Amino acid sequence: MNLLERIGCLLILNGVLFSGTTLGATAVFLPAAHERNAALELPDQMRGINTKLSALTADLFALLKETDVNVIRINFDRDVRTGGVTPTPQDPLAPYEKSLRVLDEALPTLKEMKINLIVSAGNIYGRDLDVMWKNTDRADAVHQHLAEFWHAFSIRYKNSDVIVAYDILNEPNYPTGQDAVWYEKMLPNSIEAIRSINTNIWLVIEPGPWGLPSGFERMPLIDDPYVIYSFHHYAPHSYTHQGILAYADYEAVYPGTNKMFKSSPSSHWGKEELRESMQPAIDFAQIHKVRMFVGEFSPIRWADGGAVWLEDSIDLFEEQGWDWCFHSIGGWNGWNPTYGVDAALDSKMSDGGDRTDRWQVLAEKWSLNRDEPKTEAGSSRSK
């Protein structure tokens, strides 16, 4: 048996049918046949924000009433990042009791505001160890937990008329070229777990590593009618993350000379370079005629030229007809466009009170949602 045949057998055993495709997409996932209902209705184009689950409060809702946002994406996290309650087969949602309460309390307000919700698996059980690819004693349990989490979550929220999509894993992470644990194990198992309960929820699927657009060079097609492909846009990373993490001492302006990553060579970055950085996603979406969602994008708020970067980026998304959610409003305010460049970092209010040039760009782009009426979140139609 040659290598291709061995890979095909592995994929079939995991509920996957191997099929050669373009752009490096090497597999077509075939979830088990379940009776199919019409998909939950989505706006023709989604334009919104990311926020922390804990920020779904009156402060944020008051701010959003100034806007035409039609979708919010949240990362669903365990109540305690390290330690805390362990999930069990009887109660896979045990580590999320506080988060579940917050979500339940927010859903009626989101319904009233006609804002759809996308829920992403973020810092769920085990994610703090990055055991997605490390060989630890807990690795198998964590891999299994993602599917168990989504199975239990699907049961609890199957009848929600606000939650329209599950983003199966935020920024799946593994070393380059070692994607089997994601594409052959965690992803198909999670799809099957969701589809065994809910056949009309949309699935948002990001490539690894880290949800980078370059991941579409190896992204498989998913044989499911209700899939949205997604990536996160922070190019060039040195610019958008300047002043934090590995870029604490980095400072640059956009457009101008920048580095993609810390170890990258310096080069000019402007709108066409942003387009080039997204090209694998552009090619994937155009060739396969699939829906594409930019799940996160933002420059740090003190980055010189941030409003220009935002406008160039969103113009490129709109050119392709992609959905997008700005990151972020709520939680740490380093990304928040209602805080000025010199605002203190200790405030966690969603509305910092400043309508910056970044906010003005976003408000103008959100206003494009006025071109289509806001329908009741979650009403049904076929794709």
C-alpha positions, 0 to 999 in steps of 0.5 A: 500500500503506497503512501496515498492509499495509507492516507486515504484509509486513515481519512476514511476511518475518521469519516473522511473521503480522500479526494485530490483538489486544487490549492493543496486541498487534499481531502473532502470530509463526508459527515455521516448522513443525517436528515438535513433541514434548511440552514439558519438564515444569515444576512447576505453579508455579515459585518460585525465585531468580536468581543469577550463573552463577559463583555456582553453587557449593557455597556456594549449593547448601548454602544452597538445601538449606535452602529449597524453591526449585524453579527458578533463573534465570541470565543467561548472560554472555560471559567478558569484558564488553568486548573478548575473543574474537569469535564466528565462524560456525564457533563462535558460542559462542567468547566463552563457554568459561569460562561453558560450563564452569561451567554444565556442572559445575553441571548434575549438582548441580542435577539431583540437587537436582531444581532446574530451570534457566532460562537467559537471554541476558544480557551476550552479545556486543555487549550492552555497546554497547547496539547493539540500537538504536544505529546502529553498524557492529557492529549487524547482527552483534550482532543476528544473533549472538543467533539464532546464539548460541541455535542453537549453545546449543540444539545443545549442550544439546538433551538437557539434563534440567535446563535447561527454558527459554530466556529469549531476551533479558534486559531488551530495551532500545530507545527507547520506540516503536522496538521493530521491531528486537526484535519484527520481527527479533531475537525471531522470528529467535531463536525460529526458530533455537531451534525448528530444533533443539529443539521442546520447550524452553520459551521465556521472552519479555520485552517491551521496553523493559527488561522492564517490565510496561508493555511488555505494552501492545505485546507481541505474542502468540507462536504457539507452545504452549510460551511463558512471558511474563515481566517484571521487577518493581522498582516503585517503582524509586526505592525498590527502587534507593535508594542506588545508580545514579541513586538514590544520594541517595534514601531512602524507606520502604515503604509510604509516599511514593515516586517511581516513577522519579527524574523521577516525581512523589511519591505513596503506594505500597502494595500496591494501587499495586504491583498497579496497576504490574503491571496491563498484565501482569495484563490480558495474562495474563488475556485471553490465558490465558498463563503469566506469570513474574516473572523478577526482583524485589527491594528493595535490602537496606537499603530500609526496609520491604523485607520488607513490599514482598517479602510484598506483591509475592509475594502479588500474584504468588500471587494471579495464579498466576504463576511468580517468581524473587527477585533475587538470591542470589550475586554482589554482595550488595546484594540478598542476603537473607542479609546484614543492612542494615549488612553490608559490600559486599565479600563475594561469598559466597552465604550471608552468614549472616544470616536477615533478615526478608526471608529469612523472607518468602522462605522462607515463600513458597518453602515453597509448593512443598511442595504439589506433589512435586518431579519429576525436572527436565526429565521430559516431559509435554504442556502 
